Amino acid sequence: MRRERLFPGNTAYRSGRASLCGTVAIVFGPGRRFALGAAAVLTACLLASCGASDSASDDAPTLLSWYVGPDLVDAPALAATCNAEAAGAYRIEVEQLPADVSARHDLLVRRLRANDDTMDLLSLDSAFTAELAAAGFLAPVPDDLVGPLSEGIARPALDAATYEDRLVVAPWFLDPQVLWFRGNVAERAGLDTSKPISWDDLIAGAQRLGVTIQVQDRDGSGLAEWVTALVTGAGGTLVSGNRDDAEVGLSGDAGRAAASIVEFYHESEVGPGPSKDALSAFAAPGGGFLVASASAVADPALASVSADMVAAAYPTVTDRSVAPLAGIGLAVPKHAPQPARSYDAIQCLTSPERLTALMTEAQHSASRLSTYDDKSVAAAYPQRTVTRTAVKTGATVPATPYWFQVLGAVDRTWTPTQDVTQDATPDAAQAAVEAAIEGTLR
């Protein structure tokens, strides 16, 4: 759908009304942008009888631009369903955000900082929530929706959607990473999948069998998610608190345990570490194990082996499985012109029917636990037993406004993986993360 943006500051197109009198219209169309000249504007005014009421356009639905990231959700289909249910109250149009996490983050921050009023609804990475909430970029969740949007939500998902004890986004899905393997590879590697498998046993088993352990990096945040889960699985916390009271937990025993896993992984030559090519490498000859999101099974890159894939709990560092959790919440920008309509759309997108579709079609793990009991989910989402436990016990990245600085510091100190050692890396990473939070370079 082509949209008109009227300058200066006129957003009448959102209610289906647009007066071209006395201004210049810039029309955004597929792949091009052009301005109507003064003569064309005058002609349009004469033909349209500028200033006259148009009862038909008064009834046009409010246009809601929904910005989505690189997940597997069929956003246009969900939008079409909600549009039909809205019965003309609003119309959602889907806009695509960049696939790379840094590009996506930078675009959102830049436009929100500029008070951009063309963004009505965001599929927001859980890792961005604290930062954007702290900056005042998000419209508050209406008081009457806090309860319904929080009810039955897994605790990690609810925590990731909360800032300073207030719900700031609507939890939607929170995909845990699981251990995928093909056929009877785990059995042949001597691993008992009826109980959690340690990283040490997994690496040793893959080495014996001569297969790889691929680690997914969907968008550039894979390494930080891996380190977060390893540190948390060892009983520590990567970072907690804000700039003034932040505590970094990389230089202690948990950080050394995490680094020792990475060191053993590299020395055993069972894989390259977090990689954007992890899925295709797992599907290729020699691929045996894959540490990836539960929804990875629906990725086209795994179409040739998906029927043979089995999910097990995320590997352990000590005695419990702590899966990395990366998810999406639905947020309304502070300067969205029609926040009430945006929240109407969120209620539709978080309905039981839409959450069921997330799991059965996209294989994303819904944040609301009751969705796992739906009969259609039981039939079409075979990994639900593993993921239901993981979404309750896994680890999101730290809910700090400075996570993006932390991510950069982790990337600098934990790559390349062949340089990671349990003796040096934890201390170096501790210093780099502390410096990043303080706003200095290290």
C-alpha positions as CSV (number, residue, x, y, z in Angstrom):
1,M,0.0,0.0,0.0
2,R,1.3,3.4,-0.9
3,R,1.4,6.0,1.9
4,E,1.4,9.7,1.9
5,R,3.4,11.7,4.4
6,L,2.4,15.3,4.6
7,F,4.8,17.9,5.7
8,P,5.3,19.7,7.9
9,G,4.1,17.5,10.8
10,N,0.8,16.4,9.2
11,T,0.0,12.8,9.9
12,A,-3.6,12.9,8.7
13,Y,-3.0,9.9,6.4
14,R,-3.2,7.7,9.5
15,S,-7.0,8.2,9.8
16,G,-7.5,7.9,6.1
17,R,-7.8,11.7,5.5
18,A,-5.3,13.8,3.6
19,S,-5.5,17.4,2.6
20,L,-3.0,18.5,0.0
21,C,-4.0,22.2,0.1
22,G,-1.2,24.6,0.9
23,T,1.5,22.0,1.3
24,V,3.7,19.6,-0.7
25,A,3.0,15.9,-0.5
26,I,5.8,13.4,-0.6
27,V,4.6,10.0,-1.7
28,F,6.4,6.8,-0.7
29,G,5.9,4.0,-3.1
30,P,7.7,0.7,-3.7
31,G,11.3,1.6,-4.3
32,R,10.8,5.2,-5.2
33,R,10.0,8.6,-3.7
34,F,8.9,11.7,-5.5
35,A,7.3,15.1,-4.7
36,L,4.3,16.6,-6.3
37,G,4.9,20.0,-7.8
38,A,3.0,23.1,-6.9
39,A,0.8,22.8,-10.0
40,A,-0.1,19.2,-9.3
41,V,-1.0,20.2,-5.7
42,L,-3.2,23.0,-7.0
43,T,-4.9,20.6,-9.5
44,A,-5.4,18.0,-6.7
45,C,-7.0,20.7,-4.5
46,L,-9.4,21.7,-7.3
47,L,-10.4,18.2,-8.1
48,A,-10.8,17.1,-4.5
49,S,-12.6,20.4,-3.4
50,C,-10.1,21.0,-0.6
51,G,-11.5,21.6,2.8
52,A,-14.7,19.6,2.0
53,S,-15.5,16.7,4.3
54,D,-15.1,13.2,2.9
55,S,-17.3,10.9,4.9
56,A,-15.9,7.8,3.2
57,S,-12.3,8.6,4.1
58,D,-13.4,9.4,7.7
59,D,-14.2,5.8,8.1
60,A,-10.9,4.5,6.8
61,P,-9.0,2.3,9.3
62,T,-6.0,3.7,11.3
63,L,-2.8,2.5,9.6
64,L,-0.4,0.8,12.0
65,S,3.1,0.1,10.8
66,W,4.5,-3.0,12.5
67,Y,8.3,-3.3,12.4
68,V,9.4,-6.9,12.7
69,G,12.8,-8.6,12.9
70,P,14.4,-11.7,11.3
71,D,12.3,-14.3,13.1
72,L,10.3,-17.1,11.4
73,V,6.9,-15.6,12.1
74,D,4.6,-15.1,9.1
75,A,4.0,-11.5,10.1
76,P,1.9,-10.6,7.0
77,A,-0.5,-13.5,7.7
78,L,-0.9,-12.6,11.4
79,A,-1.4,-9.0,10.4
80,A,-4.1,-10.0,7.9
81,T,-5.9,-12.1,10.5
82,C,-5.9,-9.2,13.0
83,N,-7.0,-6.8,10.3
84,A,-10.0,-9.0,9.6
85,E,-10.8,-9.2,13.3
86,A,-10.5,-5.4,13.7
87,A,-13.4,-4.9,11.3
88,G,-12.0,-1.6,10.0
89,A,-10.8,-0.2,13.3
90,Y,-7.1,-0.4,12.2
91,R,-5.0,-1.9,9.5
92,I,-1.5,-3.4,10.2
93,E,1.2,-3.1,7.6
94,V,4.4,-5.0,8.1
95,E,7.8,-3.3,7.8
96,Q,11.0,-5.3,7.9
97,L,13.9,-4.5,10.3
98,P,17.5,-5.4,9.5
99,A,18.6,-9.0,10.2
100,D,21.9,-8.0,11.9
101,V,21.4,-7.2,15.6
102,S,23.7,-4.1,15.4
103,A,22.0,-2.6,12.4
104,R,18.6,-3.3,13.9
105,H,19.5,-1.7,17.2
106,D,21.0,1.3,15.6
107,L,18.0,1.9,13.3
108,L,15.5,1.7,16.2
109,V,17.5,4.0,18.5
110,R,18.1,6.5,15.7
111,R,14.4,6.7,14.8
112,L,13.1,6.6,18.3
113,R,15.5,9.4,19.4
114,A,14.2,11.5,16.5
115,N,10.6,11.1,17.7
116,D,9.7,9.3,14.5
117,D,5.9,9.1,14.5
118,T,5.6,6.5,11.6
119,M,6.4,3.6,13.9
120,D,3.3,2.2,15.6
121,L,4.2,-1.3,16.8
122,L,7.6,-3.0,17.3
123,S,8.6,-6.6,17.5
124,L,11.3,-5.7,20.1
125,D,14.3,-7.9,21.0
126,S,14.1,-8.8,24.7
127,A,17.8,-7.6,24.8
128,F,16.8,-4.1,23.8
129,T,13.9,-3.7,26.3
130,A,15.7,-2.2,29.3
131,E,17.7,0.3,27.2
132,L,14.7,1.6,25.3
133,A,12.6,1.8,28.4
134,A,15.3,3.6,30.4
135,A,15.6,6.2,27.5
136,G,11.8,6.8,27.7
137,F,11.3,5.6,24.1
138,L,8.3,3.3,24.9
139,A,4.7,4.2,25.5
140,P,3.5,2.8,28.8
141,V,1.4,-0.3,28.9
142,P,-2.1,0.7,29.9
143,D,-2.9,-0.2,33.5
144,D,-5.9,-2.2,32.4
145,L,-3.7,-4.4,30.2
146,V,-0.9,-5.1,32.6
147,G,-2.7,-8.0,34.2
148,P,-4.0,-9.7,31.0
149,L,-0.6,-9.3,29.3
150,S,1.2,-10.7,32.3
151,E,-1.1,-13.6,33.2
152,G,0.5,-17.0,32.8
153,I,3.8,-15.7,31.4
154,A,6.9,-17.6,32.1
155,R,9.0,-15.8,34.7
156,P,12.1,-15.1,32.5
157,A,9.9,-13.7,29.8
158,L,8.0,-11.5,32.3
159,D,11.3,-10.3,33.7
160,A,12.6,-9.5,30.3
161,A,9.5,-7.4,29.6
162,T,9.7,-5.5,32.8
163,Y,11.8,-2.4,33.7
164,E,12.0,-0.9,37.2
165,D,9.1,-3.1,38.3
166,R,6.8,-2.1,35.5
167,L,5.7,-4.0,32.5
168,V,6.9,-2.0,29.5
169,V,6.3,-4.4,26.6
170,A,3.9,-7.3,26.0
171,P,5.7,-10.7,26.2
172,W,5.2,-12.7,23.0
173,F,7.7,-15.5,22.5
174,L,11.0,-16.4,24.2
175,D,12.8,-19.1,22.2
176,P,15.1,-21.3,24.3
177,Q,18.2,-22.9,22.7
178,V,18.2,-26.6,22.8
179,L,20.6,-29.4,21.8
180,W,19.6,-30.8,18.4
181,F,20.9,-34.0,17.0
182,R,20.2,-36.1,14.0
183,G,18.8,-39.6,14.3
184,N,20.7,-41.9,16.6
185,V,23.9,-39.7,16.7
186,A,23.6,-39.1,20.4
187,E,23.3,-42.8,21.2
188,R,26.3,-43.6,19.0
189,A,28.2,-40.9,20.8
190,G,27.5,-42.7,24.1
191,L,25.2,-39.9,25.4
192,D,22.1,-40.5,27.5
193,T,19.5,-38.0,26.4
194,S,17.0,-39.0,29.1
195,K,18.9,-36.6,31.4
196,P,20.9,-33.4,30.9
197,I,24.1,-33.8,29.0
198,S,27.2,-31.9,30.2
199,W,29.3,-29.8,27.7
200,D,32.3,-32.0,28.6
201,D,30.5,-35.2,27.7
202,L,28.9,-33.7,24.6
203,I,32.3,-32.5,23.3
204,A,34.0,-35.7,24.1
205,G,31.2,-37.7,22.4
206,A,31.3,-35.6,19.3
207,Q,35.1,-36.0,19.1
208,R,34.9,-39.8,19.4
209,L,32.3,-40.0,16.7
210,G,34.0,-37.5,14.4
211,V,31.0,-35.1,14.1
212,T,30.7,-31.4,14.7
213,I,28.9,-29.4,17.3
214,Q,27.5,-26.3,15.6
215,V,26.5,-23.2,17.6
216,Q,23.9,-21.0,16.0
217,D,24.5,-17.2,15.7
218,R,21.3,-15.9,14.2
219,D,22.0,-12.2,14.1
220,G,25.4,-11.4,15.6
221,S,24.4,-11.9,19.3
222,G,25.2,-15.7,19.4
223,L,28.5,-15.4,21.2
224,A,27.1,-13.2,24.0
225,E,24.1,-15.5,24.4
226,W,26.5,-18.5,24.7
227,V,28.7,-16.8,27.3
228,T,25.7,-15.6,29.3
229,A,24.3,-19.2,29.4
230,L,27.7,-20.7,30.3
231,V,28.3,-18.2,33.1
232,T,24.7,-18.6,34.4
233,G,24.9,-22.4,34.1
234,A,28.1,-22.3,36.3
235,G,26.1,-20.5,39.0
236,G,27.2,-16.9,38.2
237,T,25.7,-13.8,36.6
238,L,27.4,-12.0,33.7
239,V,26.2,-8.5,34.8
240,S,23.5,-7.2,37.0
241,G,22.4,-3.7,38.0
242,N,22.8,-0.4,36.2
243,R,25.8,1.9,35.6
244,D,26.1,3.2,39.2
245,D,25.6,-0.2,40.9
246,A,26.5,-2.7,38.2
247,E,28.2,-5.9,39.2
248,V,30.1,-8.0,36.6
249,G,30.7,-11.6,37.4
250,L,33.2,-12.8,34.8
251,S,36.4,-12.9,36.8
252,G,35.2,-15.4,39.3
253,D,34.7,-19.2,39.3
254,A,31.7,-19.0,37.0
255,G,33.6,-17.0,34.4
256,R,36.5,-19.4,34.5
257,A,34.2,-22.4,34.1
258,A,32.6,-20.8,31.1
259,A,36.0,-20.1,29.5
260,S,37.1,-23.6,30.2
261,I,34.2,-24.9,28.1
262,V,35.0,-22.7,25.2
263,E,38.7,-23.6,25.5
264,F,37.9,-27.4,25.5
265,Y,35.4,-26.9,22.6
266,H,38.1,-25.3,20.5
267,E,40.9,-27.7,21.4
268,S,38.7,-30.6,20.5
269,E,38.1,-29.2,17.0
270,V,34.4,-30.0,17.0
271,G,33.3,-26.7,15.6
272,P,34.0,-23.1,14.8
273,G,32.0,-21.6,17.7
274,P,28.9,-19.4,17.1
275,S,28.4,-19.1,13.4
276,K,25.8,-17.8,10.9
277,D,26.5,-20.9,8.9
278,A,25.7,-23.3,11.8
279,L,22.5,-24.6,10.4
280,S,23.8,-25.4,6.9
281,A,26.9,-27.0,8.5
282,F,24.7,-29.2,10.7
283,A,22.7,-30.3,7.7
284,A,25.9,-31.2,5.8
285,P,27.8,-34.4,6.0
286,G,29.7,-34.5,9.3
287,G,27.1,-32.5,11.2
288,G,26.0,-34.3,14.3
289,F,24.9,-31.8,17.0
290,L,23.5,-28.3,16.9
291,V,23.0,-25.9,19.7
292,A,20.3,-23.6,18.4
293,S,16.9,-22.1,19.1
294,A,13.9,-24.4,19.3
295,S,12.5,-22.7,16.1
296,A,15.6,-23.6,14.1
297,V,13.9,-26.8,13.0
298,A,11.5,-24.7,10.8
299,D,14.4,-22.8,9.1
300,P,14.6,-23.5,5.4
301,A,18.3,-24.3,5.8
302,L,17.4,-27.4,7.7
303,A,14.6,-28.6,5.4
304,S,16.6,-31.6,4.2
305,V,17.2,-33.0,7.8
306,S,14.4,-31.5,9.9
307,A,12.4,-34.8,9.9
308,D,15.4,-36.5,11.4
309,M,16.0,-33.9,14.1
310,V,15.5,-34.6,17.8
311,A,15.7,-32.0,20.6
312,A,17.3,-32.5,24.0
313,A,17.9,-30.1,26.9
314,Y,20.6,-27.5,26.6
315,P,24.0,-28.8,27.7
316,T,25.0,-28.3,31.3
317,V,28.1,-26.7,32.8
318,T,27.5,-28.1,36.3
319,D,24.4,-30.1,37.2
320,R,21.5,-28.1,35.7
321,S,20.5,-27.1,32.2
322,V,20.3,-23.3,31.7
323,A,19.3,-22.5,28.1
324,P,20.0,-19.1,26.5
325,L,16.6,-17.4,26.0
326,A,16.2,-14.8,23.2
327,G,12.8,-13.5,22.5
328,I,10.5,-10.9,21.2
329,G,8.1,-8.6,23.0
330,L,5.5,-6.3,21.4
331,A,6.1,-2.6,22.1
332,V,4.5,0.7,21.3
333,P,6.9,3.6,20.7
334,K,6.3,6.7,22.8
335,H,5.5,8.9,19.7
336,A,3.1,6.5,18.1
337,P,0.1,8.7,17.0
338,Q,-2.5,6.1,18.0
339,P,-1.2,4.1,21.0
340,A,-4.7,2.8,21.9
341,R,-5.0,1.3,18.4
342,S,-1.5,-0.2,18.7
343,Y,-2.5,-1.9,21.9
344,D,-5.6,-3.2,20.3
345,A,-3.4,-4.9,17.7
346,I,-1.2,-6.2,20.5
347,Q,-4.2,-7.8,22.2
348,C,-4.9,-9.6,18.9
349,L,-1.3,-10.7,18.4
350,T,-1.0,-12.1,21.9
351,S,-4.4,-13.9,21.8
352,P,-4.4,-17.7,22.4
353,E,-5.0,-18.3,18.8
354,R,-2.0,-16.2,17.6
355,L,0.3,-17.8,20.2
356,T,-0.8,-21.3,19.1
357,A,0.1,-20.2,15.5
358,L,3.5,-19.1,16.7
359,M,4.3,-22.5,18.0
360,T,2.7,-24.8,15.4
361,E,3.7,-22.8,12.3
362,A,6.9,-20.9,13.1
363,Q,8.0,-23.2,16.0
364,H,8.7,-20.2,18.2
365,S,8.1,-20.9,21.9
366,A,5.2,-18.8,23.3
367,S,5.8,-16.9,26.5
368,R,2.4,-17.9,27.9
369,L,2.7,-21.4,29.4
370,S,-0.9,-22.4,28.9
371,T,-0.2,-22.4,25.1
372,Y,1.8,-25.6,25.5
373,D,-1.3,-27.5,26.6
374,D,-3.2,-26.8,23.4
375,K,-3.9,-30.0,21.5
376,S,-2.8,-28.6,18.2
377,V,0.6,-27.6,19.8
378,A,1.0,-31.1,21.2
379,A,0.6,-32.5,17.6
380,A,2.7,-30.0,15.7
381,Y,5.4,-28.9,18.2
382,P,7.2,-32.1,19.2
383,Q,10.0,-30.3,21.2
384,R,7.4,-28.8,23.6
385,T,8.4,-30.9,26.6
386,V,12.0,-29.7,26.4
387,T,11.2,-26.1,25.7
388,R,8.4,-25.7,28.3
389,T,11.0,-26.5,31.0
390,A,13.6,-24.3,29.3
391,V,11.5,-21.2,29.1
392,K,10.9,-21.5,32.9
393,T,14.6,-22.1,33.8
394,G,16.7,-20.5,31.1
395,A,18.7,-17.3,31.1
396,T,17.9,-14.1,29.1
397,V,20.7,-11.7,28.5
398,P,21.0,-9.3,31.5
399,A,18.2,-6.8,31.7
400,T,20.5,-3.7,31.8
401,P,20.2,-0.5,29.7
402,Y,23.9,-1.0,28.8
403,W,23.5,-4.5,27.3
404,F,24.6,-3.4,23.9
405,Q,27.8,-2.0,25.3
406,V,28.3,-5.3,27.2
407,L,27.7,-7.3,24.0
408,G,30.5,-5.4,22.3
409,A,32.9,-6.0,25.2
410,V,32.1,-9.7,25.2
411,D,32.6,-10.0,21.5
412,R,36.0,-8.3,21.7
413,T,37.3,-10.5,24.5
414,W,35.8,-13.9,23.7
415,T,36.8,-13.9,20.0
416,P,38.5,-15.6,18.3
417,T,37.6,-18.7,20.3
418,Q,41.1,-20.1,19.9
419,D,42.4,-17.3,22.0
420,V,40.0,-18.0,24.9
421,T,41.6,-19.4,28.0
422,Q,40.3,-20.0,31.5
423,D,43.4,-18.2,32.9
424,A,43.3,-15.0,31.0
425,T,39.9,-14.4,29.3
426,P,37.7,-14.0,32.4
427,D,39.8,-11.2,33.8
428,A,40.2,-9.4,30.5
429,A,36.4,-9.7,29.9
430,Q,35.6,-8.4,33.4
431,A,37.7,-5.3,32.8
432,A,36.3,-4.7,29.3
433,V,32.7,-5.1,30.5
434,E,33.2,-2.8,33.4
435,A,34.8,-0.2,31.1
436,A,31.9,-0.5,28.7
437,I,29.3,0.1,31.4
438,E,31.3,3.1,32.7
439,G,31.3,4.5,29.2
440,T,35.0,4.2,28.5
441,L,36.9,2.2,26.0
442,R,39.1,-0.8,26.9
